Every structure is written in C-alpha cells, then in structure tokens.
C-alpha cells in the first residue's frame, strides 16, 4: 500500500522520482505527489517545491513544470485511509511556511487527538490526513537538528509509519524512519535512494539496507547512517537484491498478471531447484533452523496468512496432515491476533506473506514471539520484516510479482508447503516409497503447468461464455475447497463479479437456494476418493437448472463445460487445478475491460490494518 521514493545526489531528481513512482504503481494508490529541494536563489535559503495530483502518476507527471530542477527530493503514491482521494490529501504534506515536507505510509492511530491539540495551538490544517500532524510536529520542534526534530515528533505518535522527511534548512539530507511499514535504503556511488519497495531502486542500485522497526536513517549524497528512534547507533550492512530491473518489466506481455501466470512453470522449477534429496527421498530446507529432534517434538502446526496467503496455508495444512500426520490448520492472521489465542509450546507457527511485510501477519508474528512461540516464515522477499522476525523459514523464490492479484506466488507458496510437509513427513513416519512418489510428482509439476498454459485459448473461450454472470459459486471438497476459495477470490479481485466459495458438502445446507440458470457454478473435481461425492453435488446443481464449469482430470458428463488438467499425485493435484482458474479470471476481466493489474480499491502489499 502506498509507495515512497526518495533521492539525494547529483542527478536531476524529478525524472528519477517519477520513474520510481511508476515502478510502484502496482502497490495500489489513488493520488501521487513529489517535492524537491530547489536550488537557492542568491542570498536566500533553499526552498521546497511541490506538485500533487489525484489519479495516476501520469497525471502528476503532466503537472510537473518544465523548470523543476533539483538534486534532492521525495515522492509518494497514496492509498486513501484518512480523507478521500484529492489533490489536497495527496502526499507530500508541507507545513505553512513550506519548510518541512513528509511522505508517510501507515496510519497514525492518535491523529485525531494530535490534530485537536495542534488546532488549539493555532495550526491550520490543509488536508484531512493523519500524516499532516507529523509535518506540524516536526515544523514546531525547537530541536537543533533535523534528526532530533523527527525523533521528537515520533515520540508523540502512536501507530505505524514509514516516513521520509525533507527540511529546507537541512537541504543536504533526507531523514527516514520505520515502524511497521517498509523502508529500504539504496546505496549508490555518491548518491542515495530510499523507497518502500526495492522495485523502485533496482534500476539504479542492487545494494540495499532494510530498516528494522524503531530504526531511523540519515541519507546524504555520499553517506548514510542508521540509528534507533532513541538515538543509539545501529550497524547496517548492505545486501544485494536478487532480482535485476528487467525482472520488474512486462516482458512483452500486455499485463503483469498474464506475464506472471505464464512464468509459473519456471517459478516452480526455481523453488524445487537444489532442494530435492533423492538418496533419502526427502528435501533440504536449511533455513528452517529446525533439527530432527525439534521437528519430532512438534504436536500441532498453525499457519497464519491473509487473503491468497491464507488460502495457500489451507492447502499447506492439508499437505502437512496428509504427509507428516501432524494436526495442522490455517487461520487469517488478522483474526488470530485479536482473539487472545492460547499459545502452546508444542505448536509450530508458520507465517505466510508474499511481501514479507503484510502488517496483520507481522503483528501476529511479533505477538507470538513475545509469548515465546517458535515461528517459521514462508515469504517471497529476502530480508523482509517477517523473514527477519521469524526463527527460520523458507523462501518461495517466485521472483518479483507486480500485479496486485497474486498468481505465481500463490502457486510457489503451495509448492513450498509441499516441500515442508515432505521434509516433516520423512523425519516422522512417511515411508521412503511415499517420499519418492511425492518427489516424482513435484518434478512433474513444471511440465504439467506448461501443458495447462498451452490450453489458454480454450480457457479464453470459456471465460467469454461466463463473463455475463453477475455472480458465481465455486465448490470443492477437502483438497478442492481451498482451490475453490482462491479461484473465487481471483475472480472477484480482478473482474468484480461477485463470487463465493463453499465446500461442496455444504450445498444442501443453504447455498443450494441460490442455484438458478443465471448463477453458474465452478466445481473442482479431482479424480480421487471423493470423485463420486463431487459428481453427486453436480447432480444436485443440474437438477435445479444450474450451469456448471468443472475443473477435472476427465470430462464430466454433468458439467456444461470441463477444463481438463493433467493428473499428478492426489496430494499435489490442488497445485495444478488452480492454474486454469487464474487464466479464467484473467480472461473474464479482460472481456469486461477491467484494469487488470490495478484492480479498484486494492493494494499489493497491505502494510496497514
């Protein structure tokens, strides 16, 4: 959510900031703005110059004057929380004198209280945002340095923030701070960058430093230093970003979503590479930091995630129960941390997040760590907050995922859970023969994914058949139910068609009342021991004149249409059965003219509650 970009160096800053904002458009936003430290006139102090616009970055770019020169600046894409999208509510926010500028990701929980206090002191607010209170707190501080002004202001606020601050009187620096919202420094040659996401940095540097919560930094053109909000110095060692700038490009596709769906065979090959141990029919997951004795002591596994990651966790829990015979379940992280859960020392907790920065998941991890729980992370971003907070974990190696709607990261996350389940199973009671069977199934996945993607034209035709639906139902049993939930989410996210998912066994307990010709049903029908049960559910739907699109391993007579997918091992079939429904959602949205990479009201990385 939201995006921050900043630069200090010798280059013309406005084009760099606008380019960075464009690379962050996928995060979701409704307005954008830029502020630079202009060159001071003779005998006058440096001045801040700002341009803001409701709408896309292209709207902002069209408003930037031709003469907008400077070598230091910060910029922002805003996703509205306090105040509707407007020019006035767009960041950056400046004080009345135009000396202080702030961009901010996150939410200040006590903004109303601070606003009332500042208003009583005579401060006139120009926006409805929570962020503006920070600007005035910094501007009113009597501290001697910008660092202390920012530190003093942050002592008054409660909530989450990733901020970057400019001050006309300290025009040789940018001061940044983090608490619950990502801040990444980019280290260049006599130039420094800051952003909320490495996507804005990799075109210029792959050397980065990720701030921890409670940490600040001062950026100058030739140096940077990090320290805590209490003032003590911290040690920051730059790391190298794995992906290059080209990884964030569209690569000849019309949309990022299509590109990322098409990358899944290679992505799955990547998550498997170097991890399979044929000698012992198991896998190596060295980052778990969990030895065999500790693994055998685990009595239960609780998986926490949000949205697509939660659905991946549901499939992961089934894999763990089936292969490792450890009781496992998945729960939305956003609910878990508010219900005062019992934290059992024999339970292993697994936090799932594509970005590794999802606030609800991160907060749950921090609460679990506070209570002494052991937490593993399953994330896609090396060095992300959850990866750093967790006791160990595994990276899913999906590569950069730019589209707001997750596809390849979901698939790779489920494969990562299959690896974890196999690893735990072989430590416990899974036989060599079953271990070998699962490994052979995992190795077949990339080719089978390619086979599914080769049928895109047929899926596109089917999407056109159903694009007129106002609502759709998705059903599946046991292994098929999380697939139905994720497919339902994909369709509603990208096409805005109302969609709901139910266990097929629950149809006659209420949802069957919705069935009619105008309400199509997508049925997940794997060729397993529940095949006849799933066919019985389709019989119930057809008896009420419902249309059915089946995803199955063979043509289903009761379905109006069937998408046939290759058969793998029963436990791994859910990985394949979701992929054609990603294409189905994509082509349905395309037929409806939706903005596929930037669905309304959504953001890629949810870093606020």
N, C-alpha and C positions, 0 to 999 in steps of 0.2 A: 504494500500500500504506500502511496506517495513515493516520491523519489527526490533525492538530494544529489546535487553535483556541485563541486567547487574546484577552483584552480587558483594557484598563485605561482607566478614565474615570469617569463619574458614575452610569451606569445600573446597575441590578441585574444582576449578571454571570451568575448561573446560567441564567436563561432564554436569554440570548444564546449562551452556550456550548453549551447543549443543542440550540438551533436550528442552530448551526454544525455540530455533530456529525451531525445528521440530514442536512444537505446534503452531508456527506462519506461517508455510508453506502455510496454506490456504489463507493467505492475498495476495499471488501473488508475485513472485520475480524471478530474473534471475541469481543471484550470492549471495554468502554469505561469511562472514569473522568473525574472532574472534581475540581479542587482550587481553593479560593478563599482569598483573604486576608480573614479575618473582621475585623469591627470590634473593636478592642482594648477590653477592659474597663478601667475606671478604674485607673490606676497599673500596668497590665500591658501587655506588648508585644503586638503583633499576632500572631495565631495562624493557622496554616493548617488548613483543614478539608477533608477529602477523602471522596469516595464513589466506589466502584468496583463493577463488576458484570460477570460473564461473560455473554455473549449480546449482544442488540441494545441500541441506545440507549434503547428504550422500557423495558428492564429497569433501566437506570441511572436513568432519569427517575422510575421508581416508587420508587426508594430514596432520592431526594433529599429531605431533611426540608423541611417547610413553612417552617421558620425556617432559611434558609440564605443569609443576606444578606451581600453584599459587592460591591465595585466593581472588583475585580481578580481574575483567575483564568485558569487554563489547563485544557485538556481534551484528550482523546485517544481515538481508536478504534484498537485494536491488532490486527495480523495476526501471529499467533504465529511467532516464529523460535526463541527460546531459552525453552523451557518451554511446557507445554501451556496451552491457554486455561483460565483460572481467575481468581477474584477476586484472589488473591494476585499473580498475574503481570500483571494489568491495570495500565496506567498511569493516573494519575501514580504515581511512586515517591517515597517520603519517607524521610528519614533517621530514626534512632531518636528524636531529640528533636522531630521534626515541624516542623523549621525550614526545611528545603530540600525543594522538590518539582521534579521533572523529568519532562517528556514527551519522547519520543525516537522518531524514525523513522530506520531504518537498522540497521546491525549493527556492533558493536564487535568487531573481529577478535581483539584481545588480551584479551578479557574474562576468560577463564579464568586467565590469568597475573595480572591485576589483582585478581581475586577472591581468589586464593590469597594474594597479598601482604596484602590488607586483612584477610582472615580471620586470618592470622598475627599481625596487629596488634590483634586483639580485636574486629573488626567482626562483628556478627551479621547475616547476610542474611535477608530475609524472603521473597524470591522466587527463581526460577530464571533470571531475565532477565539479559541483558548490561547493560541500562540501569542497573540498580541500582548498578553500580560507579561510574557518573558521580555519582550522588547522594552517595555517601560521599566521593568525592574532593573534591567541592565543599564538603561539610559540614566536612571535616577541614582545608581550606585555612586558613592563617592570614593570608591577604591581607586588606587593609583594605576593598576594595570588592567588590561582587558581580561586577562585570565582570572583575576580576583573579582572583577565585576560580574563575570559569568558565574563563577563559583558561588558568589554571594546570592545571585538571583536563584540559582538552582537549589539553594538551601531552603527557599521559600515554597518550592513547588512540590506537589505530590503527583505521581503518575509516571507515564512512560515518555521517553523522548530520545530522539536522535537529532541533534541540532548542529548548525553551522552559523557562526556569528562573524559579521564584519563591523568595524568601527572606523569612522573617518579619521579619528585621532590616532589610530593604531593601524595605519594603512600598509604595514609591512607583514601582516599576519592574518590568518583565519584561525579562530578558536572553535573547536568542536567538542561535543560531549555525547555520551551514550548512557541510557538506562532503559533497557528493554526494546530498543529499536536499533537496527543495524547501522553501524558507521564503519566504513572501510577507508583507510588511507592508501593512496597510490604514490609510490616513491619513484620519482623520475630523476633526470640529470638536471640539476639546478632548477627544478620545478616540482611542485607537489600537487596532488589531486586529493579530493575527498568525494565519497559517494556513499549512497545507501546500498549499492549493489555493484559487484565487480564488473557487471556488464557495461557500466559507464566508463570503466577505466581501461579495459584490456586493449583498446585500440592504441593506447599511449604507453602503458606500462603493465608488466605482469608481476611486479614486485609490490606486495600489499602487506598492510598491517591491519588486523581486525581488532577494534577496541572491545574491551570487556565492559559489562555493566559497571557503572560507577567510575568509569575512566574518561579522561579528557585528553586533548592533544592540542598543541600549537603548531601550525604549519607556517613556515617561512619558505621563500623560494629555494633556499639552499640547505634547509634543515627541518627537522621536526623533533618534537619531544612529547612524551606521554607521561601522564601523572593522574592521580586519583582526584576525585572531587574534593577530597580533604587536603590535597596539596602535596602528598608524598610522591616521589618519582617512581615510575614503573619502567620495566625493561621491555622493549618492543623489538622483536626480531622479524624482519620482513620474510614472507614466504612467497613462493612462486605459484601463480594461478595456473591450474592445469590446462585450461582451455584458452585458445587464441581468439582474436577478434572475429575471425571467419566463422567460428562456431556459433556466433550470435546472428549471422546473416541468414537470409531466407533461402539461399542456395538454389535459386531457380524455381522455387515453388510460389504459388500465388499467396499462400498464407503460412504462418508459422505452424499452425495446427496441422496442416497437411504435411509439411516437412517433418514434423516430429512423429506423426503416425508412421510415415514411411521409413523413419530411422530405427524402428523398433527391433528389426532383426539384428542389426549391428549393435544396438544398445544392449540387447540380451546377451549377445556373444561377449560383450565387454564385461558384464557383471559376472559371467562364468569364468572368464579367462584367468588362468593361473590359480584357480581355487579348487579344482577337482583333484582328488587323490584316488586314482584307480587302484592302487595297491591295497588300500583298506576300505574301498568303496564308501568313501566319505568326502568331506570337503575341508579345506583350510580356511578359517576365518580368524586370522591372528589378532585382529583389532578388538575382539570381544573381551579380552583380558579376563577370561573365564576358564579356569582349568577344569579337567575332567572331574575331579573330586567336587568342585563347586557346582558344576553342571548337574551332577547326580544328586546334589542336595536340594535342587530347585523342586518345590512341590506344586507351584502354580505359576502361570505366566499371564500377566495383564498387559495388553497392548493399548496404547493411547495415541490417538491421532484425530485430525479434523477433516471433514469432507472426504475427498478422494483418499487421503492417507488413512482415514478411519476404515473405509471400505477395503483397502489393501490389508489393513490389520485384521479385518474379519476373515479374509481368506487365509492370512497368515496364522491366525489362531486355529483354524480348522486343520491346516497343514501340520502344525505343531502337535495337535491332539492325535492326528492320524499316524504320524511318523514317529513322534517321540513319546506318545502316550503320557503327556503331561497335560493336566487340565489347563485350558487357555481360553481367554475371551478378550474381546476388544470393546472399548468404550470411548465415546467422544471425550477428548481431553478437556474441552470447555465445560463439561458437566462434572467430570471426575473431581476437579479441584474444589468444587463448591459443595460437595455433599459429605464432607468430613469423612473420607474413606478410612477404613481400617487398613493400616499398612503392616503387612505381615513380613517378618524377616525371611521367611522361606519362599516369598514370592519374588520373581524376577519381573521387573517392569521394562517395557520396551516402548520408547518414544519414537513416533514416526512423523517425519516432516520433510517435504521435498526441499524447501529452502533451508531447513535447519534453524529458522528464525520465527516460526509461527508462534505468536505470543501465547496463546492458550496452552500449547504444548510445552513451551519453555517454562511457563509459570508452574505447570504441573510437575515438570522435572525438578524445578527448584524446591517445590514443596516436598516432594518425595525425598530429595537429598537431605533436606532439613530434618526429616523424620528417620533418616538412616537407611533408606531403601537402596537397593542396588538397581541402577538404571542403565540400560543399553540404548543407544541411538541408532536409528535406521534413517539416514539422511542422504541427500544428493550433493550437498555443498561442503567441501572440505574446509575445516576451520570455522564452521558456522557455530552459533551460540550453543545449540543443543549438542553438537559434536564435542564441544569443549566442556560442557557441564556434565555429560554422561560419563559413567565409569568405563565404558568401552562401547563398541558397536561395529557397524559395517556400513560402508558407503555403497550406494546402489549404482554409481557410475553410468547414469543415463545420459550425461552430457547436459549442457545448458538447455533448459526448457523455457521458451519465451512466451508462448501462447498462455493466456490466463487459464484456459482449460487444460488440465493435465492429462496426458495420454501415455507417452513413453515412460514417464517417471512412475506412473501407476504400475505399468507392466513390470518394470525393473524392480520396483519395491516388492511386488509379489514374488518374483523370482528370488530376490534376496531372502525373503521369508522361507521359501522352499529350501534354500541353502542352509539357513539357520535350523529349520526343522530336521533336515537330514543330518546335520552336524550333531544336534542334540540326540536324535534317534540312534545314531551309531554309537554314541557314548553310552546310551542306555540299552534298549532291548531290540532295536531294529536289526534284522539279520543282514549278513553280507549280501545274500541274494536280493533282498529288497533294496538295499543300498545301491547295488549295481543297477537294478531296474530303474530306480529314480534317476540315477546319473545318466543312463541311456536316454531316458525321457527328456531330461534337461538339455542334453546335447541335440536332440531333435528339434527343439523349440525354434531356433533361428530359421531353419529351412521351412518349417510349418508356418511361421509368421509370414515369411515371404510368399508362400502359397496362398494364404488368405488375402494378402495385399494385392496379389495378381488378379483377384476377382473384384477389384474396385468398381469396374464398370457395371457389373451386375448389381452390386450394392447401391450404386448411384441410382439405377433404375428403380430399385425398391424404395429408396428414400423419396423419390418423386411420387410414388403411389401413396405414401402415408403423410406427405407434407401438408395436406389439408386438414389433418386431425387437430382438434382443439385440445385434446387430452389423450394420454396413452397410459396403459398399465403394463408393468414389467413384472414377470413372475419367475420364480425358480425355487427349487427345493435343496436344502442343505448346501452343497457346493455351489449350486446355481444361484442361490439367493443373494449373496454379496455381489455377484456379477450383475444380477438384475438391478440392484441398488446403484451400482456405479454407472450402469448404462442409462438408468433413469436420470441420474444427476447430469451426465454428459448431455443428454438431450435437452433438459430444461436450461442448463447453463448457456448453451450455445444457440439454441433455436427459440427459446422462450415458450415452447409448448409445455403445458402443464403435464407432468409425468409423475407417477407414483409406483413404488415397488412393494410387492408383498410376497411372502412365502406362498408358493402355490397351494400348500395345505390349508392356508387361511382363507382361500377364496370364499368358501361357503359359510364362513363365519362373519360375513358382512360385505366385503368388496364385490361379491358377485352381483349385488344390486346395481352396480354401475354398468354392467355389461350391456351393450347395445351395438348396432352396426356402426355408429359414429365413434365408438370407443375401442380402438384397436388394442390388442394385447401382444406384447413381445414375450415369448416363452423361451426360457433357457432349458434345453432338453438334452443333457449329456447321455451318452449310451453307457449307463452304469446300472446299479441295482435298483435305482428309482425310476427307470425308464417308463415302466408301465404306470406308475403313480403319476408321472408328468403327463402321460398320454390321457389318463383319466381326467386330469384338470382341463386339458384342451377339449375333451368331450363336453365337459360342463359349459365351457365358453361357447362352443359351436351350437349347443342346444339352445342357446339364447341369442343366436344370430351375431355373435361377436366375430370380428376379423382377427386372424392370428398370423403373426410373423414368428416363425420358430428359428432358433439358432441351435443346430443339432448336428450329430455326426452322420445322419442319414435323412433323406426326405421324409417328412412327417405327413401322413395322409390327411390328418385333421387340420393341418395348417393351410392357410391360403398361400403362403409363401414360406420357403425354407432357405436359410443361409446354411450351407453345409460346410463344416470346418473339419480339419484333419483330427484324427483321434490320437491322443497321447495316453499316458498313464492316467488312471482315474483321478489321482490326487492333483495332477498338473493340468487337467483339462480346463479349469477356470481361467488359466492364464491366456489360453487361445480363444475362448468363447467370448471374451470381452472385446477383442480387437475389431471384429467386423462391426460391432455396435458403435465403436468410435467413429468408423467411416460412415455408418448410418446417420449418426448425429451430425457429423460434418456436412454431408451432402443434403440432409434435410435443412440445415441452417443456410447452406449455400443457395438452395432452391428458394428460400424465403427472403434472401437478400440481407441476411444479418451481418453485422460487423464481427466476424468470427474470432479474430484474435483479441478483440477488446469488447467482450460482452458487457451489456449495460449493468451498472451498479456493482460490478465485481472487481476484485483486485487479485493479483497473482500471489503476493506474499502478505498474509494477514498479520500485521505486527501490532494491531490494537485489539482490544476486547470487542 
